[in-house]
Amino acid sequence: MNESPRLPLETRGRQWLLRLQTVADRRAWSRSGFEFLMFGIKQAWACLFGGAMLALLLATHLWWPDEAPVSRYDFLVIAAVGIQAAMLALKLESWEEARVIFVFHVVGTLMELFKTQAGSWIYPEDSVLRIGMVPLFSGFMYAAVGSYIARIQRIFDIRFRHYPPLWTTWALAAAIYVNFFAHHWLPDIRLGLFVLTVVLFGRGWFYFTPDRVRRRMPFLLGFFLVAVFIWLAENLGTWARAWAYPGQEDGWEMVSLAKLGSWFLLMMISVVLVSLVHRPEEEPAGAAGGGDR
C-alpha cells in the first residue's frame, strides 16, 4: 500500500527509524517489539499539540511565579498560538490540519461559554485574554483533540471499512452537540445517542500501519480508547488547576468516570469534523496483510 505523504521532519525521523528497523528484523521478538515501539512513537507524534499543551498546564501549575507580570492563563494563550505557529513553520502540521484545529477551537469555545454560565465547570484564575468567564486557552484544549484526529489519519495511513454514509454521521454529530446544550432544559438523550452511534459504527473497522504490516481495530474500540486517554489527560488538567468541576474548588479529586461518556460522544463530533477535510477512504480489499489474520 502507498504510504500517506510525510512532512519533511517526519521523513528524516523515518530514515533514522529505518536503520533501527534493520537491527530489529534479526529476531521475531524484536520485530514485534519494534512494531510496538513504532505504534507508541506515532501515537506520541500525533499527540504533539495536545502533549505540548498538557506539559504547559503542568509546568505552569508547578512553577508559575505569583509575581509574574502576565497571568498564567494569558501565558497559556500566547504559548498555544506560538506552538501552532511553530508547527506550521517547521512543517510539522499542514495548513489543512490547522484549519481543522481552528474549527475545533470555535466549536469548543462556544460550548465553554455556555457550560461555564451553566456552572458545569469554572476557571478559577484571573486573566485578561478571555471572553466572559472563559479564558481563550480553553479552546485549544478542544483543538488538541482535532489536531490528534487529523494527524493520526495521515501518520498511520488510516483507511476504513463499513464507514457509515457521511450524512448520517453529520446528523449524529449535530444531535450530540445540541444535546450538550439542550440537556440543561430538556431530557438528556445521550443513551439514545450511544445506541445510534453503535448502530452507525458498530460494523466499522479502521486499518492502520504501525510499522509495515496493516493492522485493524473496531471503530468503537478505537473511539473508546481515545476517550480513556482524554479522560486521563483531563484528570491531569484539573489537578493542575487549569479548570475545576463542582466539588474540586477546595481540593482536587478524580474526575468522574461518567465523563468518559461525554468524551466518547465528543470523539464522534471530532471524527465527523475531521471528515470534512479528510474524507474517509475505503481500505482496499486484500490490502490488510497480517491485520486480517
C-alpha positions in Angstrom: 0.0 0.0 0.0 1.2 3.5 -0.8 2.1 5.5 2.3 0.5 8.8 3.0 2.6 11.9 2.3 5.1 12.8 5.0 6.2 16.2 6.1 9.9 16.9 5.9 10.9 16.4 9.6 8.7 13.3 9.7 10.7 11.9 6.7 14.0 12.5 8.4 12.7 10.8 11.6 11.5 7.8 9.5 15.0 7.5 7.9 16.6 7.2 11.4 14.0 4.6 12.4 14.6 2.5 9.3 18.1 1.9 10.5 16.8 0.7 13.8 14.3 -1.4 12.0 17.1 -3.2 10.2 18.6 -4.3 13.5 15.2 -5.3 14.9 14.4 -7.6 11.9 17.1 -10.0 13.0 14.7 -11.7 15.6 11.0 -12.4 15.6 10.6 -11.0 19.1 12.5 -7.8 18.3 10.4 -7.3 15.1 7.2 -7.4 17.3 8.9 -5.1 19.9 9.9 -2.7 17.1 6.3 -2.6 15.8 5.0 -1.8 19.3 7.7 0.9 19.6 6.6 2.4 16.3 3.0 2.4 17.4 3.9 4.3 20.6 6.2 6.8 18.7 3.5 7.5 16.1 0.8 8.0 18.8 3.1 10.4 20.6 3.8 12.3 17.3 0.1 12.5 16.6 -0.4 14.0 20.1 2.3 16.6 19.6 0.0 19.6 20.0 -2.0 18.1 22.9 1.1 16.8 24.6 2.8 20.2 24.5 -0.3 21.9 25.9 -0.7 19.4 28.7 3.0 19.8 29.6 2.5 23.6 29.8 -0.5 23.1 32.1 1.5 21.0 34.5 4.7 23.1 34.3 2.9 26.4 34.9 0.9 24.9 37.8 4.1 23.8 39.5 6.4 26.7 38.7 4.4 29.8 37.7 5.6 32.7 39.9 3.0 34.7 41.8 4.6 38.0 40.9 4.7 37.3 37.2 3.6 40.4 35.1 1.4 38.1 32.9 -1.2 35.8 34.3 -0.8 32.1 33.9 -3.9 31.7 31.7 -2.8 34.6 29.4 0.7 32.9 29.0 -1.1 29.7 28.0 -3.0 31.5 25.3 0.2 33.1 23.9 2.1 29.8 24.2 -0.7 27.9 22.4 -0.6 30.3 19.5 3.2 30.0 19.5 3.1 26.2 19.3 0.6 26.4 16.5 2.8 28.8 14.5 5.9 26.7 15.2 4.2 23.5 13.9 3.2 25.3 10.7 6.6 27.0 10.2 8.5 23.7 10.8 6.0 21.8 8.6 5.0 19.5 11.4 1.4 20.3 10.5 -0.3 21.1 7.2 -2.5 24.2 6.7 -5.4 21.8 6.1 -4.8 20.3 9.6 -4.6 23.9 11.0 -8.0 24.7 9.5 -9.4 21.6 11.4 -7.9 22.9 14.6 -9.5 26.3 14.1 -12.9 24.8 13.6 -12.4 22.8 16.9 -11.4 26.0 18.7 -14.6 27.8 17.6 -16.8 24.8 18.4 -15.1 24.3 21.8 -15.2 27.9 22.8 -18.9 28.2 22.1 -19.5 25.2 24.3 -17.2 26.6 27.0 -19.2 29.9 27.1 -22.4 28.1 27.7 -21.1 25.5 30.1 -19.4 28.0 32.4 -22.5 30.1 32.5 -24.5 26.9 33.4 -22.0 26.1 36.2 -20.7 22.9 34.7 -17.1 23.9 35.5 -15.1 27.1 36.3 -11.8 28.6 35.6 -10.5 29.7 39.0 -7.7 32.1 38.0 -7.8 35.7 36.7 -6.8 36.6 33.1 -7.2 39.3 30.5 -7.4 37.2 27.4 -10.9 35.8 27.9 -14.5 36.0 26.7 -16.8 36.3 29.7 -15.8 33.5 32.1 -13.8 31.6 29.5 -10.0 32.1 29.1 -9.0 31.8 25.5 -6.6 29.0 26.1 -9.6 26.7 26.7 -10.4 26.5 23.0 -7.0 25.0 22.4 -7.9 22.0 24.6 -10.6 21.1 22.0 -8.2 22.0 19.2 -5.7 19.5 20.6 -8.3 16.7 20.0 -8.9 17.9 16.5 -5.1 18.0 15.9 -4.7 14.5 17.1 -7.6 13.1 14.9 -6.3 14.9 11.8 -2.7 14.0 12.3 -3.2 10.4 13.2 -5.1 9.7 10.0 -2.0 10.8 8.0 0.6 9.3 10.3 -0.9 5.9 10.5 -2.3 5.9 6.9 -5.8 5.2 8.3 -8.4 3.7 6.0 -11.9 2.4 6.8 -14.3 -0.4 6.1 -18.1 -0.1 6.6 -17.9 3.7 7.3 -21.5 4.9 7.5 -22.9 7.3 5.0 -21.5 10.8 5.7 -24.9 12.5 6.1 -25.8 10.1 8.9 -22.6 10.9 10.8 -23.2 14.6 10.3 -26.7 14.2 11.7 -25.3 12.2 14.7 -22.6 14.9 15.4 -25.2 17.7 15.3 -27.5 15.8 17.7 -24.7 15.2 20.1 -23.6 18.8 20.0 -27.1 20.1 20.5 -27.7 17.7 23.4 -24.6 19.1 25.2 -26.6 22.3 25.5 -30.2 21.1 25.5 -30.0 18.6 28.3 -29.9 21.5 30.8 -33.6 22.1 29.9 -34.8 19.0 28.1 -34.5 15.3 28.8 -30.9 14.1 28.3 -30.9 11.8 25.2 -27.3 10.6 25.5 -28.3 7.0 26.0 -30.1 7.2 22.6 -27.1 8.8 21.1 -24.9 5.9 22.3 -27.3 3.5 20.7 -27.3 5.4 17.5 -23.5 5.5 17.5 -23.4 1.7 17.9 -25.9 1.3 15.0 -23.9 3.5 12.7 -20.3 2.5 13.6 -20.8 -0.9 15.2 -19.8 -2.8 11.9 -16.9 -0.5 11.1 -13.2 -1.2 11.2 -10.3 1.1 10.7 -7.0 -0.1 9.3 -3.6 1.4 10.2 0.1 0.8 9.8 2.2 0.9 13.0 5.3 -0.3 11.1 5.0 -2.3 7.8 2.0 -4.6 8.4 -1.6 -3.3 8.2 -3.5 -3.8 11.4 -7.1 -3.3 12.2 -9.3 -2.3 15.1 -13.1 -1.9 15.5 -14.3 1.7 15.3 -16.0 1.7 18.7 -13.0 0.2 20.5 -10.7 2.8 19.0 -13.0 5.7 19.9 -13.3 4.4 23.5 -9.6 4.0 24.0 -9.0 7.6 22.8 -11.8 8.8 25.2 -10.0 7.0 28.1 -6.7 8.8 27.3 -8.5 12.2 27.1 -10.2 11.4 30.5 -6.7 10.7 32.0 -5.4 14.0 30.5 -8.4 15.8 31.9 -7.5 14.5 35.4 -4.1 15.9 35.0 -5.5 19.2 33.7 -7.9 19.6 36.7 -5.0 18.6 39.1 -3.1 21.5 37.5 -6.0 23.8 38.3 -6.4 24.7 34.6 -10.2 24.4 35.3 -12.3 22.8 38.1 -15.5 20.9 38.2 -18.0 21.3 41.1 -16.5 19.6 44.1 -12.9 20.4 43.1 -13.0 24.1 44.1 -11.4 23.4 47.6 -9.2 20.5 46.6 -8.6 18.1 43.7 -10.5 14.9 43.3 -10.6 12.5 40.4 -12.9 13.4 37.5 -16.0 11.2 37.5 -15.9 8.2 35.3 -19.2 9.4 33.9 -17.2 12.0 31.9 -15.9 9.1 29.8 -19.3 9.0 28.1 -19.1 12.7 27.3 -15.6 12.3 25.8 -16.7 9.3 23.8 -19.5 11.4 22.3 -17.1 14.2 21.7 -15.0 11.7 19.7 -17.9 11.3 17.4 -18.0 15.1 16.8 -14.2 15.1 16.4 -14.2 12.3 13.7 -17.1 14.0 11.8 -15.4 17.4 11.8 -12.2 15.9 10.6 -14.1 14.1 7.8 -15.0 17.5 6.4 -11.3 17.9 5.2 -10.0 14.3 5.4 -12.8 12.3 3.7 -12.8 8.7 4.9 -11.1 6.4 2.4 -12.0 2.8 1.9 -9.4 0.1 2.8 -8.8 -1.8 -0.4 -9.8 -5.5 -0.4 -6.9 -7.8 0.3 -4.7 -4.9 1.4 -4.8 -5.6 5.2 -2.0 -8.1 5.2 -1.3 -9.6 8.7 -4.0 -7.4 10.2 -6.8 -9.7 8.9 -5.3 -12.9 10.3 
